[in-house]
Amino acid sequence: MEEKTTVGDVAKKWGLIYGLIGLIYIIVSTVFDFATQGVAMQVISFLVTLILAFTVYFLACKEYKDDNEGLISFGRAFGLIALIGVIGGAIRAVGLYLYLKFIDTDYLVRIQEAQEEMRERMGAPEIDPDQIPEFMKFFQTTEFMGIATFINVMLGVLVIGLIVAAIVQKKEEYTY
């Protein structure tokens, strides 16, 4: 009898793939400062990450379905996608944190300078950094960037994961 592939096996494999590809893309976008290149570049970057997530989730569910007699329930597909998101999101979050903390330590400064430049172009008043409340300063740290990366991946799991699970589900047909 042929052994079926488990959700854990597929989740580990595709979670690692998703995490590493996502981390490479985040680092490339950080190196080339996509966040400071304007709205068009941010939209393109968002679409790339959306397509990456959809593709990985779809291929993972397809692999599981093909190895399990062509069947996968909606719940099993969404559970698989959630595990992939947790693994991939953790890899991306930790990788981005380490990159920003130890390699590209000026990235957040460049982001703040771009925000200041945008504020000046829009005619908004200047902000004194000393007047910013302490809790708001946390949102400008590498720790927050890591946490936000993980949260963004998990939000993507909710939206994209539900769509992919609905597309790939195939239940056993019973005949009476």
N, C-alpha and C positions, 0 to 999 in steps of 0.2 A: 504494500500500500504506500502510495506517495505521501510524503509528509507535507502538510499545508504550511504556508508562510504565516507567521504570527504578526499581529499589529506591531508589537514591540520591535521585531526585526526590521520591518519596513520603516517604522518611525525613526529608528536609530540611523539607518542608512540615509534616508531622505532628509532628516533633520540636520545631519552633518553636512550633507551637500548644500542644503538651503542656507545653513549658517555660514559656511565658508564662502559661497558665491555672494551672499548678501554682505558679508564683511568686506570682501574684496571690492564690491561695488561702493560701499560706504567710504572705504579708504580712498578709492579713486575719486569719488565726488568731493571728498575733503581736500585731497591734494590739489584738485583743480578748482576749488572754491565754488562749486555749483550753487551753494546757498547765497553767494554774493553776486551772482551773475544775472540776476533779474528774475522776473516771474516766469518768463518762457522757459528758462533752464530749469527752474524748480518744477514746472509742470511736466517737462520731459523726464526729469529725474523721478518724479512720482509715478509716471506711467511705466517706466522701466521697472521699478520695484513692484508695481502692481502685476505686470506681465510675468515677472520672475516668480512671484508668489503663486499666481494662478497655475503656471506651468509646473512648478514643483509639486503643488498639491494634487493636480490632475494626474501627473505621471506616477506619483506615489500610490494614489487610489487605484489607478489602472494596474500597477504591478500587483497590488494586493488582490484585486479582483481576478486578474488572470491566473494567479497562483491558487485561487480558492474557488475553482469551478465556475468562474465568471459571475460570482455573486458577491455583493457587498450591500449592506443595509445603509440607510441614511445615517443612523446613529454610529455605526462602525466607521463609516467614511469620515464623519465629523470628528469622532474621537481620534482617529488616525491623524487627521489634519491638525487637531489641537496639540497632540504630542509632537508633531513635526514643528509646529510653531513654538512650543516651549523650548525644545532643543535648539532650533535655529535661532530663536530670539535671544536665548542665553549666550550662545556663541557670538552673535553680533554685538550684543550689549557689552560683554566682557572685552571683546576684541576692540571695540570702539573706545571704551574707557581706557584701556591700556595704551592704545595708539595716541589718544589725546593727552593722556597724563604724562607719558614718557617720551614720545617721539615728536608729535606736532603740538607743542605746548602753546603756540601762538594762535591756534585756530580760533578759539573763542574771542581773542582780542580782535582778530580780523572781522569776525561776525559783528562785534560791537561797533567797530569803526564803520562798517558798511551800514549798520542801522543808524548811526549818527549822521552819516552822509545823506541817507535817505530822509532823515528827519529835517536836515537843513534844506534839502531840495523842496520838501513839502511846506516849508515855512513854519514848522512846529517849533515851539520854544525849546531851548537847550535844557538838558536835564543834568543836575548836579549829582554825581555818583554818591555823594555823602548823604543825599536826601532820600535815597532808595531804602525802603525798610529792609531789615536784616533777612527776613524770610524770603524776600524777592531776590536777594543776591544768590540764594541757593539755585535758582533757575538759570544762573549763568556759570555753572560749574560743570566740570567733566563728569562728576557723579550723576548729576541730573541728566546729562546727555546719554549716559548709559541706561539709566532708568527709563527715560523717554523712548529710547530705541526699543527696549523690551516691550513697553506698553504699546507702542505703535505696531509692532509685530503682532501682538495679541489682539489688537483691534482689527487688524487685517485678517487674522484667523476667523474672527467672528463674521465679518462681512464676506470675504472671499471664500472662506471655508464653508459657509452655509450654501453658497452658490455652487461650488464644486461638488459638495456632497449631494446636492439635489440633482446635479447633472449625471454623476457616475453611479448613483444607487441602482441596484438591480436585485430584486428579491426573487426568491425561489417561487416558481409558479406551481401551484397545486392543481391537480386534476382529480375530480371526484368520480 
